[in-house]
Amino acid sequence: MQPFGVAYAHEALARAALGLGEGGAAAAHLREAGELAKSVTDERDRKLLETDLESLGPSPA
């Protein structure tokens, strides 16, 4: 699977974890999605992913 698809899977898991109040799990999935986003070569896809990740709040360090 391409980094874009895997990153979006982590984005979805982070969103679900936040909804369940699982901040630690959400942070881990956000970190992984952020790292994978760096590998997305299509600029339009990367921007879409980054926008969705940003909508979830500050990126964990």
DSSP file (Angstrom, degrees, kcal/mol; ACC not computed):
  #  RESIDUE AA STRUCTURE BP1 BP2  ACC     N-H-->O    O-->H-N    N-H-->O    O-->H-N    TCO  KAPPA ALPHA  PHI   PSI    X-CA   Y-CA   Z-CA
    1    1 A M              0   0    0      0, 0.0     0, 0.0     0, 0.0     0, 0.0   0.000 360.0 360.0 360.0 145.4    0.0    0.0    0.0
    2    2 A Q     >  -     0   0    0      1,-0.1     4,-2.0     4,-0.0     3,-0.4  -0.354 360.0-111.2 -73.6 154.7    1.2    3.5   -0.8
    3    3 A P  H  > S+     0   0    0      0, 0.0     4,-2.9     0, 0.0     5,-0.2   0.842 116.2  60.8 -54.6 -34.7    2.2    5.9    2.0
    4    4 A F  H  > S+     0   0    0      1,-0.2     4,-2.1     2,-0.2     5,-0.2   0.938 107.3  43.1 -59.7 -47.9   -0.9    8.0    1.3
    5    5 A G  H  > S+     0   0    0     -3,-0.4     4,-1.7     2,-0.2    -1,-0.2   0.900 116.0  46.9 -66.5 -42.2   -3.3    5.2    2.1
    6    6 A V  H  X S+     0   0    0     -4,-2.0     4,-2.0     2,-0.2    -1,-0.2   0.905 111.3  52.2 -67.1 -40.9   -1.5    4.0    5.2
    7    7 A A  H  X S+     0   0    0     -4,-2.9     4,-2.2    -5,-0.2    -2,-0.2   0.904 109.2  50.0 -61.7 -41.1   -1.2    7.6    6.4
    8    8 A Y  H  X S+     0   0    0     -4,-2.1     4,-2.4    -5,-0.2    -1,-0.2   0.834 106.0  56.0 -68.9 -30.3   -4.9    8.1    6.0
    9    9 A A  H  X S+     0   0    0     -4,-1.7     4,-2.2     2,-0.2    -1,-0.2   0.920 109.7  46.2 -63.4 -42.0   -5.6    4.9    7.9
   10   10 A H  H  X S+     0   0    0     -4,-2.0     4,-2.6     2,-0.2    -2,-0.2   0.875 109.8  54.5 -67.3 -36.6   -3.6    6.3   10.8
   11   11 A E  H  X S+     0   0    0     -4,-2.2     4,-2.4     2,-0.2    -2,-0.2   0.930 109.9  47.1 -60.7 -44.9   -5.5    9.6   10.4
   12   12 A A  H  X S+     0   0    0     -4,-2.4     4,-2.4     2,-0.2    -2,-0.2   0.900 112.2  49.4 -64.9 -41.2   -8.8    7.7   10.7
   13   13 A L  H  X S+     0   0    0     -4,-2.2     4,-2.7     2,-0.2    -1,-0.2   0.888 110.9  50.4 -65.4 -38.4   -7.5    5.8   13.7
   14   14 A A  H  X S+     0   0    0     -4,-2.6     4,-2.5     2,-0.2    -2,-0.2   0.921 110.3  50.0 -63.9 -43.3   -6.4    9.0   15.4
   15   15 A R  H  X S+     0   0    0     -4,-2.4     4,-1.9     2,-0.2    -2,-0.2   0.917 113.0  46.5 -61.2 -44.5   -9.8   10.6   14.8
   16   16 A A  H  X S+     0   0    0     -4,-2.4     4,-1.4     2,-0.2    -2,-0.2   0.918 111.2  51.7 -64.6 -43.6  -11.5    7.5   16.3
   17   17 A A  H  <>S+     0   0    0     -4,-2.7     5,-3.0     1,-0.2     4,-0.4   0.903 108.6  51.2 -61.7 -41.2   -9.2    7.5   19.3
   18   18 A L  H ><5S+     0   0    0     -4,-2.5     3,-1.4     1,-0.2    -1,-0.2   0.913 107.2  53.9 -61.2 -41.3   -9.9   11.1   20.0
   19   19 A G  H 3<5S+     0   0    0     -4,-1.9    -1,-0.2     1,-0.3    -2,-0.2   0.787 110.4  47.0 -63.2 -27.7  -13.6   10.4   19.8
   20   20 A L  T 3<5S-     0   0    0     -4,-1.4    -1,-0.3    -3,-0.3    -2,-0.2   0.407 118.2-111.4 -93.0   0.5  -13.1    7.7   22.5
   21   21 A G  T < 5S+     0   0    0     -3,-1.4     2,-1.2    -4,-0.4    -3,-0.2   0.723  72.0 140.2  76.9  20.7  -11.0    9.9   24.7
   22   22 A E     >< +     0   0    0     -5,-3.0     4,-2.4     1,-0.2     5,-0.2  -0.643  18.4 168.0 -97.8  76.2   -7.8    7.9   24.0
   23   23 A G  H  > S+     0   0    0     -2,-1.2     4,-2.5     1,-0.2    -1,-0.2   0.842  71.8  53.5 -61.1 -37.9   -5.3   10.7   23.7
   24   24 A G  H  > S+     0   0    0      2,-0.2     4,-2.0     1,-0.2    -1,-0.2   0.924 111.7  44.3 -64.9 -44.7   -2.2    8.5   23.8
   25   25 A A  H  > S+     0   0    0      2,-0.2     4,-2.3     1,-0.2     5,-0.2   0.905 113.1  52.4 -66.1 -41.0   -3.4    6.3   21.0
   26   26 A A  H  X S+     0   0    0     -4,-2.4     4,-2.5     1,-0.2    -2,-0.2   0.928 108.8  50.0 -60.3 -45.0   -4.5    9.4   19.0
   27   27 A A  H  X S+     0   0    0     -4,-2.5     4,-2.4     1,-0.2    -1,-0.2   0.896 109.7  51.0 -61.7 -40.8   -1.0   11.0   19.4
   28   28 A A  H  X S+     0   0    0     -4,-2.0     4,-2.2     1,-0.2    -1,-0.2   0.921 112.4  45.7 -64.3 -43.3    0.7    7.8   18.3
   29   29 A H  H  X S+     0   0    0     -4,-2.3     4,-2.6     2,-0.2    -2,-0.2   0.870 111.9  52.0 -68.8 -35.7   -1.4    7.5   15.2
   30   30 A L  H  X S+     0   0    0     -4,-2.5     4,-2.5    -5,-0.2    -2,-0.2   0.911 109.4  50.2 -65.0 -41.6   -0.9   11.3   14.4
   31   31 A R  H  X S+     0   0    0     -4,-2.4     4,-2.3     2,-0.2    -2,-0.2   0.940 112.7  46.3 -60.2 -47.1    2.8   10.9   14.7
   32   32 A E  H  X S+     0   0    0     -4,-2.2     4,-2.5     1,-0.2    -2,-0.2   0.918 113.0  48.9 -64.2 -43.6    2.8    7.9   12.3
   33   33 A A  H  X S+     0   0    0     -4,-2.6     4,-2.2     1,-0.2    -1,-0.2   0.900 110.5  51.9 -62.7 -40.2    0.6    9.7    9.9
   34   34 A G  H  X S+     0   0    0     -4,-2.5     4,-0.9     2,-0.2    -1,-0.2   0.899 110.3  47.8 -63.8 -41.0    2.8   12.8   10.0
   35   35 A E  H >< S+     0   0    0     -4,-2.3     3,-0.7     1,-0.2     4,-0.4   0.922 113.1  47.8 -65.2 -43.5    5.9   10.7    9.3
   36   36 A L  H >< S+     0   0    0     -4,-2.5     3,-1.8     1,-0.2     4,-0.4   0.840 101.0  65.9 -66.4 -32.7    4.2    8.9    6.4
   37   37 A A  H >< S+     0   0    0     -4,-2.2     3,-1.3     1,-0.3    -1,-0.2   0.831  91.5  63.7 -58.6 -31.5    2.9   12.2    5.0
   38   38 A K  T << S+     0   0    0     -4,-0.9    -1,-0.3    -3,-0.7    -2,-0.2   0.739 100.9  52.6 -64.3 -21.7    6.6   13.2    4.3
   39   39 A S  T <  S+     0   0    0     -3,-1.8     2,-0.7    -4,-0.4    -1,-0.3   0.501  79.3 107.9 -93.0  -5.7    6.7   10.2    1.9
   40   40 A V    <   -     0   0    0     -3,-1.3     6,-0.1    -4,-0.4    -3,-0.0  -0.640  49.0-171.7 -76.4 116.1    3.7   11.3   -0.2
   41   41 A T        +     0   0    0     -2,-0.7     2,-0.6     4,-0.0    -1,-0.2   0.781  60.1  86.8 -84.5 -28.1    5.1   12.5   -3.4
   42   42 A D     >  -     0   0    0      1,-0.2     4,-2.6     2,-0.1     5,-0.2  -0.643  69.0-151.9 -76.2 118.1    2.0   13.9   -5.0
   43   43 A E  H  > S+     0   0    0     -2,-0.6     4,-2.6     1,-0.2     5,-0.2   0.878  92.7  51.6 -61.0 -40.9    1.8   17.5   -3.7
   44   44 A R  H  > S+     0   0    0      2,-0.2     4,-2.1     1,-0.2    -1,-0.2   0.924 112.6  45.7 -63.2 -44.5   -2.0   17.7   -3.9
   45   45 A D  H  > S+     0   0    0      2,-0.2     4,-2.5     1,-0.2    -2,-0.2   0.914 112.8  50.6 -63.6 -43.1   -2.4   14.4   -2.0
   46   46 A R  H  X S+     0   0    0     -4,-2.6     4,-3.0     1,-0.2    -2,-0.2   0.918 110.4  49.0 -62.4 -43.8    0.1   15.5    0.6
   47   47 A K  H  X S+     0   0    0     -4,-2.6     4,-2.5     2,-0.2    -1,-0.2   0.902 110.7  51.0 -63.4 -41.1   -1.6   18.9    1.2
   48   48 A L  H  X S+     0   0    0     -4,-2.1     4,-2.0     2,-0.2    -2,-0.2   0.936 113.4  45.0 -60.3 -47.5   -5.0   17.2    1.6
   49   49 A L  H  X S+     0   0    0     -4,-2.5     4,-2.6     1,-0.2    -2,-0.2   0.931 112.7  50.3 -62.6 -47.4   -3.6   14.8    4.1
   50   50 A E  H  X S+     0   0    0     -4,-3.0     4,-2.6     1,-0.2    -1,-0.2   0.883 109.2  52.3 -61.0 -39.0   -1.7   17.5    6.0
   51   51 A T  H  X S+     0   0    0     -4,-2.5     4,-1.5     2,-0.2    -1,-0.2   0.922 111.0  46.7 -62.7 -44.1   -4.9   19.6    6.1
   52   52 A D  H  < S+     0   0    0     -4,-2.0     4,-0.5     2,-0.2    -2,-0.2   0.893 112.6  49.8 -66.2 -38.9   -6.9   16.8    7.6
   53   53 A L  H >< S+     0   0    0     -4,-2.6     3,-1.4     1,-0.2     4,-0.2   0.919 108.9  52.2 -64.8 -42.3   -4.1   16.0   10.1
   54   54 A E  H >< S+     0   0    0     -4,-2.6     3,-1.6     1,-0.3    -1,-0.2   0.815  98.9  65.1 -62.4 -30.5   -4.0   19.7   11.2
   55   55 A S  T 3< S+     0   0    0     -4,-1.5    -1,-0.3     1,-0.3    -2,-0.2   0.693  94.2  61.8 -66.9 -16.7   -7.8   19.6   11.7
   56   56 A L  T <  S-     0   0    0     -3,-1.4    -1,-0.3    -4,-0.5    -2,-0.2   0.519 117.1-102.1 -86.9  -5.9   -7.2   17.1   14.6
   57   57 A G    <   -     0   0    0     -3,-1.6    -1,-0.3    -4,-0.2     0, 0.0  -0.635  66.9  -9.5 116.3-174.7   -5.1   19.6   16.5
   58   58 A P  S    S-     0   0    0      0, 0.0    -3,-0.0     0, 0.0    -4,-0.0  -0.237  72.8-109.8 -59.9 142.7   -1.4   20.2   17.2
   59   59 A S        -     0   0    0      1,-0.1   -32,-0.1     2,-0.0     2,-0.0  -0.561  35.3-114.6 -73.1 132.6    1.0   17.6   16.0
   60   60 A P              0   0    0      0, 0.0    -1,-0.1     0, 0.0    -3,-0.0  -0.372 360.0 360.0 -66.5 147.4    2.6   15.7   18.9
   61   61 A A              0   0    0     -2,-0.0    -2,-0.0     0, 0.0   -34,-0.0   0.469 360.0 360.0 -74.4 360.0    6.3   16.1   19.3
